[in-house]
């Protein structure tokens, strides 16, 4: 999300012409230093100095273009002594010429030189490139994925009294239901407006259908839209680490920007500071090194078939915000299988539900000698209480997934559905025991948050708010 983004020598070289003898180099006392015009010492008065050939001087411009037989910077025979002018950007031009003279690789390998000895300037042309015709692009390439995903990606702008926000969205239906991040549209309402631009360049007003703060998801509905191309949704459970993925969105207001990378991890606990700085919001996400920048929020992360496998949400910049080390390639997306469940509930009811374990804890509550999430309190009659989990217990696994702290515990619970029964391991080693817990349910009205110290904080929570915890940026 963008918060109120700002307004937007090598030596020169010439080849000799087809002459019967070499040029007179006796009077060339300085090396050539520019690619187009060579510096030289004045030659004796009256001597007609022709550096390229002993024959008549040939114009460097084809006469068919109406150019004069001699032009400024190319003296004719008998011209008074005067050094030639250099060029202003020798480095760039030299690099180009080096590529051309060294096998024609300086222009993508497609430039062709006319190497006849007529003395005319070279003519550049491109060879046909049939490999990249749009009609020939097949699934399994970044190009294909970008073409498919771009048709179903929208730009979202929210403007209100509190400021503005920019993000992206995923088209869900021809009539304009769009999935995005909750933090993109969080300021909607109270006189604010939402404008959505689709891939065909049309702009629509929009209204929020429903939000799910704990999963950072929202659905909006475009006014009067029709004929849009819905995204193809994939299966995030089928992803593999190392698999190529592509992100499409509007980072820094640059519409339809495509970046690519790989899936770096399948299940990562994503945490971000709340507004007060005393706690963190948390969810479970995919990790990718695909460049994700402010404005990508809510846009699709797709596989090479063009199927959406995640909803881009945040990037970890390390400690750059506080003057520390900048981190790169740490992007996060909400798995599409989670987004499908939440999206369906928002479409049907305008609200979503989340699973509840019925415990509380904090990031610093666990005994340093123990690995896991230590429980500070248990809700009476809640899911954990009914399964026999007690205050002071340390939860070390949810299913087969290890738990290292309370943030891990909450993130893993959010990967399940309300009413689902999950295996919970309490303790470790010979003292470990496993209990079956049937998760409770609650309407998702606010973010799932964790205090950084013992006890619960009553401060309001805003996902990806101020502060430098993890350096996460929407």
Secondary structure as UniProt FT lines:
FT   STRAND          2..3
FT   TURN            26..27
FT   TURN            45..46
FT   HELIX           63..65
FT   TURN            72..73
FT   TURN            77..78
FT   HELIX           90..101
FT   TURN            102..103
FT   TURN            106..109
FT   HELIX           130..132
FT   HELIX           134..136
FT   TURN            139..140
FT   HELIX           142..150
FT   TURN            151..152
FT   STRAND          153..160
FT   TURN            161..162
FT   STRAND          163..171
FT   TURN            174..175
FT   STRAND          177..180
FT   HELIX           182..185
FT   TURN            186..187
FT   TURN            190..191
FT   STRAND          193..197
FT   TURN            199..200
FT   STRAND          203..212
FT   HELIX           213..215
FT   STRAND          217..222
FT   TURN            223..224
FT   HELIX           236..238
FT   TURN            241..242
FT   STRAND          244..249
FT   HELIX           251..253
FT   TURN            255..256
FT   STRAND          257..273
FT   TURN            275..276
FT   STRAND          279..288
FT   TURN            294..295
FT   TURN            297..298
FT   STRAND          300..302
FT   TURN            304..305
FT   STRAND          308..316
FT   HELIX           320..322
FT   STRAND          331..335
FT   HELIX           336..349
FT   STRAND          353..356
FT   STRAND          359..360
FT   TURN            363..364
FT   TURN            368..369
FT   STRAND          373..374
FT   STRAND          377..378
FT   TURN            380..381
FT   HELIX           383..386
FT   TURN            387..388
FT   TURN            391..392
FT   STRAND          394..398
FT   TURN            399..400
FT   STRAND          401..402
FT   HELIX           406..413
FT   TURN            414..415
FT   TURN            418..419
FT   STRAND          421..426
FT   HELIX           429..431
FT   STRAND          433..438
FT   STRAND          440..443
FT   STRAND          449..451
FT   TURN            463..464
FT   HELIX           469..471
FT   STRAND          472..473
//
